[in-house]
Amino acid sequence: MLSSISAAVRGGVNMIQVRAPELERTDFFNLAAAVIETIGDDALVVIDNRVDVALAVDAGGVQLGERGPAVKAARRVGGDDWLIGRSVHSLDGATKAEMDLADYLLLGTIYETTSHPGQLGVGIDLLNEVAASVQLPIIGIGGINPERAAAVVSAGARGVAVIGAILGSDDPERAAANLRTAIEKAVSDQVPPISDGNQRTKS
């Protein structure tokens, strides 16, 4: 797994979330420490829900579940420099996370995914609604590939989070690069052209 994570970072991934709810604290600590040692300063590492582990391994922040630790409590522990995200699945959850002063939202599951079997995707419509209602950056998650990444960004997300699209690939570095290219193209397509003030409309 560590070699795949390194390859993903070389391909353009700029943040890694360490998540392994099945592991006991010591094993999870060892995994988080290994990821940080492997990645170094090449990408930001955030820890899923475990504020204690994030502190112990000197992570860049935490990703809190919608029913996980309180954002304000995590901020008191980690300080202002920590990046704190909140996972949300509804407009109400997104609004509350903004009121609690989270730094960003992880919104999903956008599309159905094998990592959450049987769970229906919330869809692009909810992403549009949340993007129009809150000011926080949104990261879309769930069943996202390069083709879907463009749609997610066009709907208002700042970026995407994936598991299988990279770790399930035979070439994680290329998979990450393809995702980054799709995101960057979607972002550039949203930027209006710069006018020099001398353009005229031709009929």
C-alpha positions, 0 to 999 in steps of 0.5 A: 500500500505504501508504494501505491501511495507514493506513486499516487503522490508522484502522479499529483495527489496532494492530500492523503487521508489515513483511514482504517477503522478495522485496525486497533489503536497501535496498528492504526498509529503504526500505519499513520506513522508509516504513511507520514514517513513515506510521504514526507512533505510531498503531500498533506496527511490527515487522519480519519477521526482519531485526534489522538493519533493525529497528534501523536504522528504530527499529522497535518489535520483530521477528517472527522465523520459527521457523527465523529468528534466535534470540530471545535474540540479538535481545533482546541487540541490541534490548534489553528494550523490543523486542517479539519474536514467534516464528512457530510451527507446532506445540506443540513450537515454541511450547514452545521459543519460551516457553523462549527468552523470546519475548514472543508467538507467531504461530501458523499457518497456522490456515486455508488461505490464498492467501498459502501455497498448498498448505499445509494449515491447522493448525486450531483444535485445535492452537490449543487445545492450544498455549493450554492449554500455554504462557503466552505471548499467541498471535496466530492467522494464516492465512485469517482473516476476521471470522467466523473471528476469533471462533472463533480468539479463543474457542480461546485467541488474544489476537488475529489477524493478516491480510493479504488480509482487509484489504489485499485489501479495497476498503475497508481501514478498514471491513475492519479495523473489522469484524475488531476488532469481531468480536474484541472481541465474542469477548473480551467473550463470554468474560468471566463476568458480575460478581455482586453477591452478591445474585443467586439462581437461579430455577427 
